[in-house]
Amino acid sequence: MTYTLPVSKRGTLTLPPELRIKLKLNRLASPMVVLEEKNGVVTMQSAIAMPIRDIPKESIDRWIINDEADFKTYKKKKK
């Protein structure tokens, strides 16, 4: 389904109730989403927060490598 949402001056978006229900954001006291932009396309998915101590070190190391690679690509594009 496609939604057209207004963006406030502060950059705020209000998700329609049916989308919040579908993403199960209505069941949480403080819902979170992951918003990703890649090649001009924005994707969003529901997320959870967890203590970093519960995340395997291999995952964290992989994230760091990916972030550093993304930053190098970004720097090259800025020039």
N, C-alpha and C positions, 0 to 999 in steps of 0.2 A: 504494500500500500504506500502511496506517496502523500506527503503532507506539505502544505505551504504554510510556513510559520512567519509571523512578523518578528523582527529583531528590534529590541528596544535600543535607546541611545547608549545604554550601558552594556549592550551585547547580550541581554537576557532573552532566552527562548522559553516559551511555555509549551510543554508537551501536552497534546490532547489526552483526555482521560483514558480513552481506549488504548492508546499507545503505552501509557504508564501502566495500565493493567496488564497488557500483553508482555511487557518487559519486567513485570512483577515489581515495579518501583513503588506501587501503592501500598505494599505490605511492610515497608521498612521505615523506621523512624528517621533515618538520615540516608536516603538512597544515594548511590553513586553511579556514574556512568564513565565509560572510557570513550573518549572522542578522539578519532584519528583522522588526520588529513594526509592523503597521499595522491599526488598528481592531480590536485584540484578536486578530489572526491572526498567528502567527509563521511565517515561511518561512526556509528554509535552503538554501544552495547552495554548492558547492565554490568556492574562490577561489584566486587566485594573488597573490603579492606581486611588485611590480616597482618599479624605481627611479623616483622621481617625475620625473626628467629624461626618462624615456621616455613620459610621459603628455602628450598634446597640451594646450597651454595653454587651448584652448577647452573641453576637458572639465573641467579644474580650475575654470575660471571658472563653468561651468554647475553644478558640484557646490556651489560656494560660494553661488550664488544660491538653489539648492534648499534648502540647509541653513539659510540665513537665513530663507527663507519658512517652513520647517518650525518654526523657533524662534519666529517671530512667532505662528504658529498655536498652538504650545504655550503661550506666555505668555498668550494670550487665554483659553485653556481653563483655565489655573491660577487666573484671577481669579474 
